Amino acid sequence: MPDRAAHESEAVERLFESTLASVERVEEIVGGLAERAGFDEDDLMKIGIAVREAMVNAVVHGNRYSANKKVRVSVVKNSERLTVRVADEGEGFDFEGLPDPLAPENLLKSSGRGIFLIRSFMDEFEMRRLEPGGTELVLIKYKSK
């Protein structure tokens, strides 16, 4: 009998505080949706890391832990894919100016790999500036046929 939960659409949208506890909570929520969608263990791990990186970027770099700023998370799963949107209320940044984490001078740095990991682990990735401020990351993972 096919798993009906994997074929049903499901969506969650919430606002989160700019804390590391929110990072954990979002990772749990997205992981649950991805599991119900029928992603395998390998993809669940990749989705978890990508979502964690997106949330850390929003909380730490975007909102700078500000109690006055929230992170909006939207997750939609259907029979074909999982789409995660993470939006902060920060000042934004220069997308083109991101350093290459694989460049020799950056290999030993303790940060700067988040966007690289997200791009590596998700099937589609988009960054866009929000008005009046903030950045939204869109992460998409397709289910294997």
PyMOL commands that set and color helices and strands:
alter all, ss='L'
color gray80, all
select helices_A, chain A and resi 4-7+20-37+41-62+95-97+104-106+114-121
alter helices_A, ss='H'
color red, helices_A
select strands_A, chain A and resi 10-17+70-77+81-87+124-129+135-142
alter strands_A, ss='S'
color yellow, strands_A
deselect
rebuild
show_as cartoon
